[in-house]
Amino acid sequence: MKKLELLAPAKDLYTGIMAIDHGADAVYIGADRFGARQAAGNSISDIHKLCDYAHLFGAKVHVTVNTIIYDDEIDDTMHMVEQLVDAGVDALLIQDMGLLARVRQMLSDSGCRKVELHASTQCDTRTKEKTAWLAAKGFDRVVLARELSVDEVREIHEFCPEVDLEVFVHGALCVSYSGVCYASQYCFRRSANRGECAQFCRLAFDLIDDKGNVIREQQHMLSLKDLCLIDQLEQLADAGASAFKIEGRLKDAAYVKNVVAAYSEKLNTICRRRPDEYCRSSIGHIDYQFTPDLRKTFNRGYTTYFSTGRQPDIANFDTPKATGEYVGRVKEIRHNSFTVAGTAAFANGDGLCFFNDRHELEGFRVNRAAGNLLYPQVMPGNIRKGTRLYRNRDEAFDKLLSGQTARRRISVDMTLSAVTDGFSLDIIAETGKHGQATAAFPHQTAKHPQQENIERQLSKLGNTAFVCRHIEFADGVENMFIPNSILTDLRREAVKQIGKTDNDSVAEQHSNTVRTPFEAQFPWQPEYAEFPYLYNISNHEANMFYEHEGLKNISVCFENGKNYKKPLVMQCRHCIRFSLGFCVRRGGKQPAWKEPLHLAMSDGRRFTLEFKCSECQMNIYAEK
């Protein structure tokens, strides 16, 4: 049976716990350094606490160590990795091949508990050959590029079926293949490969042809919508993916609660319908106090991206901001209020937005809502009758998510027995963990029935992670007098034992089976020969690694390298020409413009677009 893993982001300890409570089978979190989100760092102590909590439910904790590492940082990074292993983490996400070599050696020499190594999406894995090569180098799991279709995932799985494949299913999209985006470094000296992305792709540009004609003025030509593959989960599982990743290590707990709950319920539906094929990789039963709704969580509009093939509407050229859910049209405008035609219910404090006549997104806060009659704090001047309205802040939903919205618990079965000079309580959790406690007290036949009271006392599991499913009585104990204090002591001691986290047993239980070693040749890529900085070699360990692989044209990373005359700063599957309807190969119109096309920033900097139609890829070069 195949285990399906829902992998959720954790900005911090609290958010990680909320992710587990709402149905995540694993969480990924950043330590205090060397993660690909510099603003989302956490202490080793907090990560240790998160591991203890996750392991109660058989869930995992993955830690991102997926930046490129400089020579003077390697020792500090390895010290952090050793601390993470001691804290009980289950997997490390790695991009830097020099770090990979060091970590593999450390784990081998120490003989420590099983810690999986995952090839981060920054490794830019688009092909079956790259996947097989990464597995041959020691990675237990490969995080595939977001741009791949279901069919491409299937092709990779069929080529190397023993490799765990992780796919992104929800959240913000990078327009460039991850790991080969240098626009932020080029423009702002903030490296995406160092966790400092400045979101160059969310800026507005002029699109200009080679004669200087402006095709589009100040539009967000590289800003993609947000990914939502909740309806493709089963297809992806059938194609060979085993882990489904939600993006968002900078997102708050409310976002995580809502999205995780929605995807967890979807996976549960699949597992219930196909119980002989699929099951979840963690355990526990969740009671939700709300109904998840992906429309009400931050999004820039949703897209299925390339999961079912190339789509024309994957970008939102008008705005990089969250638009939210459509709630109706403006019906009538008054002096300081307006009415909305639609079925949505509004609340004081709702945040609404609309596109004005210049296709700019404007927002305002509702000061008072009287049914569909809304009184804004400040009446927007550009609103018109018939204007489409969107809600990007749902006050009632946010208030609901700010409270307790789910509880995850593990079922336990209890057996109460009489032993010499006292009583014994055995507890077995659905995880298989066993707790046992004894207490001395003379056996006395009760004057009144005791079973109901005993069941009530033993079932008082309070705020623990457990819920009593069944109590078995042995040796006639249901007819004996047992003080409530004795029953309480028995329960507390036995529950304490099953509540202890044994990181080694969790790792053993959930570690991958031993895989057949791969023999895979180094996957050369043409662009990498012309721009060898695409290998992101930032330390001497990585240099030695690639020398051993036979790489001839070795160059240092873009961040430390020479000034290229016209550097390649992005490789994208998103194609502006296709999105505008001018892809002749796919039935589009013949463009009248003179290529190459250029993107121009407001400060005058320009970038040249190259349409590599043979690979269905758009490359972006910085102009000097």
C-alpha positions as semicolon CSV with decimal commas, in nm:
position;residue;x (nm);y (nm);z (nm)
1;M;0,000;0,000;0,000
2;K;0,130;0,344;-0,091
3;K;0,152;0,609;0,180
4;L;0,051;0,961;0,085
5;E;0,215;1,252;0,265
6;L;0,067;1,600;0,294
7;L;0,362;1,831;0,357
8;A;0,286;2,170;0,510
9;P;0,495;2,482;0,572
10;A;0,585;2,595;0,923
11;K;0,687;2,956;0,973
12;D;0,749;2,882;1,340
13;L;0,678;2,628;1,614
14;Y;0,316;2,736;1,663
15;T;0,237;2,723;1,292
16;G;0,400;2,381;1,268
17;I;0,182;2,249;1,549
18;M;-0,126;2,395;1,382
19;A;-0,027;2,221;1,057
20;I;-0,005;1,886;1,236
21;D;-0,334;1,947;1,419
22;H;-0,512;2,022;1,093
23;G;-0,396;1,714;0,905
24;A;-0,037;1,749;0,785
25;D;0,162;1,426;0,766
26;A;0,485;1,626;0,769
27;V;0,599;1,986;0,803
28;Y;0,900;2,167;0,664
29;I;1,063;2,441;0,866
30;G;1,376;2,655;0,850
31;A;1,649;2,662;1,113
32;D;1,813;2,988;1,212
33;R;2,038;2,992;0,903
34;F;2,086;2,848;0,555
35;G;1,720;2,800;0,462
36;A;1,576;2,937;0,137
37;R;1,353;3,181;0,329
38;Q;1,586;3,401;0,531
39;A;1,294;3,560;0,717
40;A;1,165;3,224;0,846
41;G;1,431;3,101;1,087
42;N;1,377;2,899;1,405
43;S;1,587;2,786;1,700
44;I;1,704;2,427;1,742
45;S;1,505;2,416;2,065
46;D;1,179;2,500;1,884
47;I;1,252;2,247;1,612
48;H;1,313;1,984;1,881
49;K;0,974;2,064;2,036
50;L;0,808;2,041;1,696
51;C;0,968;1,700;1,636
52;D;0,839;1,573;1,970
53;Y;0,487;1,690;1,886
54;A;0,485;1,564;1,527
55;H;0,623;1,223;1,623
56;L;0,331;1,162;1,857
57;F;0,122;1,123;1,542
58;G;0,386;0,949;1,334
59;A;0,433;1,273;1,140
60;K;0,770;1,400;1,020
61;V;0,969;1,721;1,042
62;H;1,179;1,828;0,743
63;V;1,429;2,111;0,781
64;T;1,537;2,332;0,494
65;V;1,913;2,371;0,459
66;N;1,870;2,453;0,093
67;T;2,078;2,761;0,022
68;I;2,415;2,758;-0,146
69;I;2,690;2,760;0,117
70;Y;3,013;2,960;0,112
71;D;3,346;2,813;0,222
72;D;3,356;3,007;0,548
73;E;3,007;2,877;0,636
74;I;3,050;2,504;0,586
75;D;3,171;2,424;0,937
76;D;2,890;2,627;1,095
77;T;2,639;2,457;0,867
78;M;2,763;2,111;0,963
79;H;2,747;2,201;1,332
80;M;2,384;2,307;1,280
81;V;2,309;1,984;1,093
82;E;2,448;1,779;1,382
83;Q;2,222;1,970;1,622
84;L;1,922;1,911;1,397
85;V;1,991;1,538;1,386
86;D;2,013;1,532;1,766
87;A;1,683;1,725;1,782
88;G;1,510;1,440;1,599
89;V;1,446;1,580;1,250
90;D;1,344;1,329;0,987
91;A;1,475;1,490;0,670
92;L;1,705;1,764;0,544
93;L;1,635;1,955;0,222
94;I;1,959;2,031;0,041
95;Q;2,056;2,219;-0,273
96;D;2,433;2,256;-0,236
97;M;2,622;1,947;-0,362
98;G;2,921;2,029;-0,146
99;L;2,698;2,021;0,160
100;L;2,542;1,696;0,039
101;A;2,882;1,526;0,035
102;R;2,966;1,646;0,387
103;V;2,627;1,549;0,534
104;R;2,634;1,204;0,376
105;Q;2,978;1,143;0,525
106;M;2,872;1,270;0,866
107;L;2,566;1,048;0,877
108;S;2,769;0,748;0,767
109;D;3,049;0,803;1,018
110;S;2,822;0,868;1,314
111;G;2,592;0,573;1,255
112;C;2,309;0,797;1,378
113;R;1,937;0,747;1,334
114;K;1,793;0,749;0,986
115;V;1,770;1,101;0,846
116;E;1,649;1,130;0,489
117;L;1,815;1,363;0,240
118;H;1,581;1,542;0,002
119;A;1,690;1,716;-0,316
120;S;1,534;2,061;-0,285
121;T;1,336;2,211;-0,571
122;Q;1,635;2,448;-0,604
123;C;1,818;2,150;-0,761
124;D;1,610;2,225;-1,073
125;T;1,486;1,871;-1,142
126;R;1,287;1,862;-1,463
127;T;1,389;1,530;-1,619
128;K;1,402;1,161;-1,544
129;E;1,778;1,165;-1,600
130;K;1,832;1,436;-1,339
131;T;1,608;1,250;-1,094
132;A;1,799;0,925;-1,136
133;W;2,133;1,104;-1,100
134;L;2,027;1,275;-0,777
135;A;1,914;0,940;-0,638
136;A;2,250;0,791;-0,735
137;K;2,424;1,068;-0,540
138;G;2,241;0,972;-0,221
139;F;1,913;1,160;-0,213
140;D;1,619;0,964;-0,072
141;R;1,361;1,197;-0,222
142;V;1,354;1,442;-0,510
143;V;1,137;1,755;-0,508
144;L;1,035;1,801;-0,868
145;A;1,011;2,132;-1,052
146;R;0,672;2,298;-1,016
147;E;0,642;2,328;-1,393
148;L;0,601;1,956;-1,462
149;S;0,277;1,805;-1,586
150;V;0,111;1,493;-1,447
151;D;0,235;1,301;-1,750
152;E;0,593;1,419;-1,695
153;V;0,574;1,313;-1,328
154;R;0,455;0,971;-1,445
155;E;0,743;0,943;-1,693
156;I;0,996;1,020;-1,418
157;H;0,834;0,768;-1,181
158;E;0,834;0,494;-1,444
159;F;1,203;0,561;-1,518
160;C;1,310;0,544;-1,149
161;P;1,016;0,392;-0,956
162;E;1,208;0,350;-0,630
163;V;1,264;0,724;-0,580
164;D;1,021;0,916;-0,361
165;L;0,878;1,203;-0,563
166;E;0,753;1,523;-0,401
167;V;0,541;1,772;-0,593
168;F;0,411;2,119;-0,512
169;V;0,033;2,136;-0,508
170;H;-0,059;2,475;-0,361
171;G;0,070;2,827;-0,312
172;A;0,282;3,095;-0,476
173;L;0,468;3,012;-0,796
174;C;0,817;3,117;-0,897
175;V;0,811;3,217;-1,262
176;S;1,164;3,085;-1,314
177;Y;1,267;2,727;-1,260
178;S;1,382;2,726;-0,897
179;G;1,754;2,741;-0,843
180;V;1,825;2,912;-1,175
181;C;1,679;3,256;-1,104
182;Y;1,938;3,533;-1,068
183;A;1,724;3,838;-1,138
184;S;1,700;3,938;-0,772
185;Q;2,077;3,906;-0,731
186;Y;2,141;4,095;-1,053
187;C;1,908;4,386;-0,975
188;F;1,918;4,413;-0,597
189;R;2,217;4,205;-0,480
190;R;1,974;3,975;-0,301
191;S;2,027;3,614;-0,398
192;A;1,730;3,379;-0,430
193;N;1,976;3,095;-0,378
194;R;2,069;3,252;-0,044
195;G;1,712;3,293;0,078
196;E;1,691;3,665;-0,003
197;C;1,459;3,680;-0,306
198;A;1,333;4,036;-0,365
199;Q;1,043;3,918;-0,585
200;F;1,164;4,072;-0,908
201;C;0,891;3,874;-1,087
202;R;0,615;4,073;-0,911
203;L;0,730;4,407;-1,057
204;A;0,562;4,600;-1,338
205;F;0,737;4,621;-1,676
206;D;0,691;4,775;-2,016
207;L;0,693;4,512;-2,291
208;I;0,880;4,660;-2,587
209;D;0,970;4,520;-2,928
210;D;1,309;4,564;-3,093
211;K;1,197;4,882;-3,272
212;G;1,102;5,048;-2,943
213;N;0,726;5,004;-2,981
214;V;0,549;4,959;-2,648
215;I;0,327;4,650;-2,664
216;R;0,216;4,653;-2,300
217;E;0,275;4,939;-2,057
218;Q;0,353;4,886;-1,687
219;Q;0,205;4,541;-1,650
220;H;0,317;4,253;-1,430
221;M;0,429;4,034;-1,716
222;L;0,607;3,779;-1,494
223;S;0,363;3,762;-1,204
224;L;0,198;3,421;-1,191
225;K;-0,124;3,327;-1,022
226;D;-0,110;3,088;-0,726
227;L;-0,103;2,713;-0,771
228;C;-0,404;2,502;-0,671
229;L;-0,399;2,131;-0,757
230;I;-0,650;2,007;-0,503
231;D;-0,850;1,844;-0,783
232;Q;-0,538;1,681;-0,933
233;L;-0,416;1,501;-0,618
234;E;-0,543;1,162;-0,725
235;Q;-0,393;1,198;-1,073
236;L;-0,059;1,292;-0,921
237;A;-0,070;0,998;-0,679
238;D;-0,150;0,761;-0,965
239;A;0,137;0,914;-1,163
240;G;0,383;0,825;-0,885
241;A;0,400;1,124;-0,653
242;S;0,397;1,032;-0,285
243;A;0,434;1,371;-0,116
244;F;0,221;1,678;-0,180
245;K;0,374;2,008;-0,077
246;I;0,199;2,329;0,021
247;E;0,413;2,638;-0,036
248;G;0,429;2,915;0,221
249;R;0,696;2,924;0,492
250;L;0,621;3,294;0,539
251;K;0,246;3,238;0,569
252;D;0,064;3,276;0,902
253;A;-0,116;3,009;1,102
254;A;-0,461;3,098;0,965
255;Y;-0,343;3,032;0,607
256;V;-0,188;2,700;0,710
257;K;-0,496;2,587;0,903
258;N;-0,732;2,649;0,613
259;V;-0,518;2,510;0,332
260;V;-0,395;2,204;0,522
261;A;-0,748;2,115;0,631
262;A;-0,877;2,140;0,274
263;Y;-0,604;1,921;0,127
264;S;-0,611;1,674;0,416
265;E;-0,982;1,613;0,371
266;K;-0,929;1,562;-0,002
267;L;-0,655;1,303;0,058
268;N;-0,874;1,127;0,313
269;T;-1,149;1,101;0,053
270;I;-0,907;0,937;-0,190
271;C;-0,784;0,693;0,075
272;R;-1,137;0,599;0,180
273;R;-1,238;0,532;-0,179
274;R;-0,924;0,328;-0,255
275;P;-0,829;0,168;0,078
276;D;-0,628;-0,115;-0,078
277;E;-0,404;0,126;-0,267
278;Y;-0,356;0,440;-0,058
279;C;-0,331;0,542;0,306
280;R;-0,200;0,845;0,494
281;S;0,157;0,837;0,623
282;S;0,064;0,958;0,972
283;I;-0,214;0,868;1,212
284;G;-0,475;1,042;1,422
285;H;-0,837;1,147;1,393
286;I;-0,916;1,515;1,344
287;D;-1,228;1,698;1,453
288;Y;-1,265;2,028;1,266
289;Q;-1,462;2,322;1,402
290;F;-1,480;2,497;1,064
291;T;-1,526;2,423;0,696
292;P;-1,210;2,496;0,495
293;D;-1,250;2,727;0,197
294;L;-0,952;2,799;-0,028
295;R;-1,121;3,104;-0,178
296;K;-1,095;3,284;0,156
297;T;-0,720;3,245;0,196
298;F;-0,456;3,470;0,039
299;N;-0,431;3,401;-0,333
300;R;-0,354;3,587;-0,653
301;G;-0,617;3,388;-0,837
302;Y;-0,567;3,016;-0,885
303;T;-0,414;2,817;-1,168
304;T;-0,343;2,450;-1,234
305;Y;-0,023;2,572;-1,404
306;F;0,117;2,300;-1,634
307;S;-0,035;1,998;-1,458
308;T;-0,260;1,918;-1,755
309;G;-0,060;2,096;-2,023
310;R;0,013;2,454;-2,118
311;Q;-0,258;2,701;-2,020
312;P;-0,297;3,063;-2,141
313;D;-0,413;3,211;-1,810
314;I;-0,140;3,120;-1,562
315;A;-0,036;3,483;-1,505
316;N;-0,217;3,792;-1,383
317;F;-0,068;4,086;-1,570
318;D;-0,284;4,340;-1,386
319;T;-0,165;4,286;-1,029
320;P;0,065;4,071;-0,814
321;K;-0,161;4,126;-0,513
322;A;-0,426;3,899;-0,364
323;T;-0,767;3,952;-0,517
324;G;-0,955;3,692;-0,314
325;E;-1,304;3,558;-0,386
326;Y;-1,557;3,716;-0,620
327;V;-1,853;3,845;-0,415
328;G;-2,074;4,027;-0,665
329;R;-2,121;4,347;-0,865
330;V;-2,195;4,701;-0,754
331;K;-2,569;4,749;-0,798
332;E;-2,632;5,104;-0,679
333;I;-2,403;5,383;-0,555
334;R;-2,508;5,639;-0,296
335;H;-2,324;5,927;-0,132
336;N;-2,129;5,723;0,126
337;S;-2,242;5,368;0,053
338;F;-2,334;5,122;-0,219
339;T;-2,529;4,800;-0,260
340;V;-2,396;4,472;-0,397
341;A;-2,584;4,232;-0,624
342;G;-2,491;3,881;-0,520
343;T;-2,537;3,613;-0,257
344;A;-2,232;3,683;-0,038
345;A;-2,278;3,781;0,328
346;F;-2,066;4,071;0,451
347;A;-1,931;4,173;0,790
348;N;-1,792;4,490;0,943
349;G;-1,418;4,497;0,871
350;D;-1,425;4,302;0,544
351;G;-1,157;4,397;0,293
352;L;-1,286;4,440;-0,063
353;C;-1,109;4,527;-0,386
354;F;-1,182;4,592;-0,754
355;F;-1,005;4,679;-1,078
356;N;-1,050;5,040;-1,179
357;D;-1,069;5,185;-1,529
358;R;-0,689;5,170;-1,560
359;H;-0,687;4,798;-1,465
360;E;-0,528;4,884;-1,131
361;L;-0,635;4,700;-0,819
362;E;-0,793;4,925;-0,556
363;G;-0,891;4,814;-0,209
364;F;-1,097;4,947;0,080
365;R;-1,226;4,837;0,418
366;V;-1,596;4,800;0,497
367;N;-1,677;5,011;0,802
368;R;-2,034;4,884;0,836
369;A;-2,233;4,618;0,656
370;A;-2,614;4,617;0,662
371;G;-2,697;4,313;0,453
372;N;-2,574;4,394;0,103
373;L;-2,559;4,768;0,179
374;L;-2,196;4,853;0,249
375;Y;-2,050;5,166;0,410
376;P;-1,675;5,190;0,334
377;Q;-1,436;5,366;0,571
378;V;-1,342;5,582;0,273
379;M;-1,568;5,580;-0,030
380;P;-1,355;5,472;-0,331
381;G;-1,373;5,735;-0,600
382;N;-1,317;5,501;-0,896
383;I;-1,596;5,257;-0,821
384;R;-1,871;5,230;-1,080
385;K;-2,209;5,067;-1,118
386;G;-2,147;4,713;-1,242
387;T;-1,793;4,696;-1,099
388;R;-1,692;4,341;-1,005
389;L;-1,600;4,314;-0,637
390;Y;-1,361;4,072;-0,469
391;R;-1,309;4,003;-0,100
392;N;-0,946;3,958;0,003
393;R;-1,014;3,979;0,375
394;D;-1,309;3,792;0,524
395;E;-1,346;3,928;0,876
396;A;-1,583;3,652;0,996
397;F;-1,365;3,373;0,855
398;D;-1,047;3,526;0,996
399;K;-1,207;3,554;1,339
400;L;-1,311;3,190;1,320
401;L;-0,958;3,082;1,227
402;S;-0,806;3,280;1,512
403;G;-0,961;3,038;1,763
404;Q;-0,930;2,664;1,806
405;T;-1,037;2,511;1,478
406;A;-0,924;2,149;1,501
407;R;-0,819;1,880;1,741
408;R;-0,613;1,579;1,641
409;R;-0,617;1,276;1,864
410;I;-0,495;0,916;1,869
411;S;-0,728;0,633;1,968
412;V;-0,621;0,408;2,254
413;D;-0,755;0,081;2,393
414;M;-0,728;0,008;2,766
415;T;-0,725;-0,314;2,967
416;L;-0,770;-0,299;3,344
417;S;-0,663;-0,612;3,532
418;A;-0,625;-0,736;3,887
419;V;-0,272;-0,835;3,986
420;T;-0,118;-0,949;4,312
421;D;-0,172;-0,679;4,574
422;G;-0,322;-0,430;4,329
423;F;-0,427;-0,340;3,976
424;S;-0,266;-0,300;3,635
425;L;-0,365;-0,076;3,344
426;D;-0,239;-0,149;2,993
427;I;-0,288;0,106;2,715
428;I;-0,220;0,038;2,347
429;A;-0,236;0,331;2,103
430;E;-0,322;0,295;1,735
431;T;0,042;0,385;1,672
432;G;0,134;0,055;1,834
433;K;0,293;0,218;2,137
434;H;0,227;0,049;2,469
435;G;0,199;0,194;2,820
436;Q;0,162;-0,001;3,142
437;A;0,114;0,102;3,505
438;T;0,046;-0,078;3,833
439;A;-0,081;0,041;4,169
440;A;-0,103;-0,136;4,502
441;F;-0,444;-0,158;4,665
442;P;-0,622;-0,449;4,834
443;H;-0,889;-0,627;4,636
444;Q;-1,234;-0,548;4,771
445;T;-1,571;-0,648;4,634
446;A;-1,779;-0,336;4,573
447;K;-2,120;-0,283;4,726
448;H;-2,243;-0,106;4,409
449;P;-2,171;-0,146;4,032
450;Q;-1,834;0,012;3,948
451;Q;-1,796;-0,025;3,571
452;E;-1,953;0,308;3,475
453;N;-1,738;0,504;3,721
454;I;-1,419;0,321;3,622
455;E;-1,483;0,391;3,253
456;R;-1,550;0,757;3,328
457;Q;-1,229;0,799;3,529
458;L;-1,002;0,615;3,285
459;S;-1,148;0,803;2,985
460;K;-1,056;1,145;3,128
461;L;-0,770;1,208;2,885
462;G;-0,819;1,586;2,891
463;N;-0,582;1,787;2,675
464;T;-0,361;1,492;2,585
465;A;-0,329;1,372;2,227
466;F;-0,532;1,061;2,306
467;V;-0,895;0,954;2,312
468;C;-1,024;0,631;2,464
469;R;-1,182;0,396;2,212
470;H;-1,247;0,088;2,427
471;I;-1,191;-0,039;2,783
472;E;-1,156;-0,409;2,853
473;F;-1,203;-0,550;3,205
474;A;-1,018;-0,861;3,320
475;D;-1,033;-1,070;3,635
476;G;-1,369;-0,928;3,738
477;V;-1,225;-0,583;3,824
478;E;-1,550;-0,413;3,720
479;N;-1,700;-0,558;4,039
480;M;-1,419;-0,439;4,265
481;F;-1,387;-0,116;4,457
482;I;-1,101;0,097;4,322
483;P;-1,064;0,455;4,449
484;N;-1,071;0,731;4,189
485;S;-0,722;0,840;4,300
486;I;-0,584;0,494;4,211
487;L;-0,755;0,499;3,872
488;T;-0,618;0,848;3,805
489;D;-0,262;0,744;3,893
490;L;-0,285;0,437;3,668
491;R;-0,417;0,643;3,379
492;R;-0,159;0,921;3,411
493;E;0,138;0,686;3,432
494;A;0,031;0,468;3,138
495;V;-0,054;0,771;2,922
496;K;0,279;0,928;3,009
497;Q;0,456;0,626;2,866
498;I;0,273;0,625;2,533
499;G;0,321;1,001;2,512
500;K;0,698;0,974;2,516
501;T;0,860;1,036;2,180
502;D;1,119;0,790;2,059
503;N;1,278;0,957;1,759
504;D;1,468;0,649;1,655
505;S;1,154;0,435;1,643
506;V;0,970;0,701;1,443
507;A;1,256;0,720;1,195
508;E;1,266;0,342;1,163
509;Q;0,891;0,318;1,120
510;H;0,872;0,576;0,845
511;S;1,210;0,552;0,675
512;N;1,217;0,439;0,316
513;T;1,295;0,081;0,228
514;V;1,650;0,006;0,117
515;R;1,678;0,113;-0,243
516;T;1,868;-0,045;-0,525
517;P;2,172;0,178;-0,592
518;F;2,136;0,381;-0,909
519;E;2,395;0,400;-1,180
520;A;2,328;0,732;-1,347
521;Q;2,547;0,952;-1,559
522;F;2,583;1,321;-1,488
523;P;2,294;1,500;-1,669
524;W;2,454;1,765;-1,886
525;Q;2,234;2,056;-1,992
526;P;2,319;2,280;-2,291
527;E;2,258;2,616;-2,124
528;Y;2,484;2,515;-1,838
529;A;2,782;2,491;-2,074
530;E;2,739;2,853;-2,185
531;F;2,648;2,974;-1,838
532;P;2,829;2,738;-1,598
533;Y;2,721;2,945;-1,296
534;L;2,387;2,763;-1,330
535;Y;2,545;2,479;-1,130
536;N;2,557;2,715;-0,829
537;I;2,905;2,608;-0,718
538;S;2,980;2,826;-0,416
539;N;3,243;2,631;-0,219
540;H;3,545;2,408;-0,274
541;E;3,351;2,098;-0,164
542;A;3,099;2,153;-0,445
543;N;3,387;2,217;-0,684
544;M;3,542;1,882;-0,594
545;F;3,204;1,710;-0,626
546;Y;3,152;1,829;-0,982
547;E;3,514;1,756;-1,078
548;H;3,453;1,399;-0,968
549;E;3,140;1,391;-1,183
550;G;3,351;1,488;-1,484
551;L;3,237;1,848;-1,526
552;K;3,497;2,029;-1,740
553;N;3,380;2,388;-1,755
554;I;3,363;2,458;-1,380
555;S;3,276;2,811;-1,275
556;V;3,183;2,972;-0,946
557;C;2,824;3,070;-0,865
558;F;2,663;3,382;-1,010
559;E;2,682;3,555;-0,671
560;N;3,063;3,533;-0,665
561;G;3,137;3,513;-1,034
562;K;3,252;3,738;-1,311
563;N;3,037;4,002;-1,477
564;Y;2,880;3,836;-1,778
565;K;2,811;4,058;-2,076
566;K;2,451;3,945;-2,110
567;P;2,375;3,702;-1,827
568;L;2,089;3,456;-1,835
569;V;1,889;3,551;-1,525
570;M;1,575;3,339;-1,563
571;Q;1,457;3,021;-1,733
572;C;1,079;3,006;-1,752
573;R;0,815;2,770;-1,879
574;H;0,579;3,067;-1,866
575;C;0,579;3,228;-2,209
576;I;0,464;3,585;-2,256
577;R;0,415;3,537;-2,629
578;F;0,184;3,241;-2,565
579;S;-0,008;3,422;-2,289
580;L;-0,074;3,713;-2,527
581;G;-0,209;3,474;-2,792
582;F;0,086;3,491;-3,033
583;C;0,227;3,139;-3,021
584;V;0,204;3,039;-3,386
585;R;0,303;2,680;-3,308
586;R;-0,010;2,647;-3,093
587;G;-0,256;2,818;-3,326
588;G;-0,193;3,175;-3,213
589;K;-0,189;3,491;-3,424
590;Q;0,117;3,601;-3,616
591;P;0,267;3,890;-3,414
592;A;0,329;4,225;-3,584
593;W;0,612;4,322;-3,353
594;K;0,983;4,302;-3,427
595;E;1,161;4,049;-3,204
596;P;1,347;4,013;-2,977
597;L;1,112;4,153;-2,718
598;H;1,234;4,336;-2,409
599;L;1,107;4,397;-2,056
600;A;1,185;4,746;-1,926
601;M;1,183;4,845;-1,560
602;S;1,078;5,191;-1,453
603;D;1,442;5,276;-1,371
604;G;1,550;5,207;-1,729
605;R;1,701;4,861;-1,687
606;R;1,605;4,622;-1,966
607;F;1,587;4,248;-2,018
608;T;1,577;4,055;-2,345
609;L;1,333;3,769;-2,399
610;E;1,441;3,460;-2,591
611;F;1,167;3,220;-2,698
612;K;1,318;2,871;-2,725
613;C;1,020;2,717;-2,898
614;S;1,192;2,380;-2,947
615;E;1,189;2,342;-2,567
616;C;0,875;2,549;-2,504
617;Q;1,082;2,774;-2,278
618;M;1,132;3,148;-2,234
619;N;1,476;3,268;-2,129
620;I;1,538;3,613;-1,987
621;Y;1,873;3,789;-2,028
622;A;1,988;4,106;-1,855
623;E;2,105;4,380;-2,088
624;K;2,420;4,564;-1,991
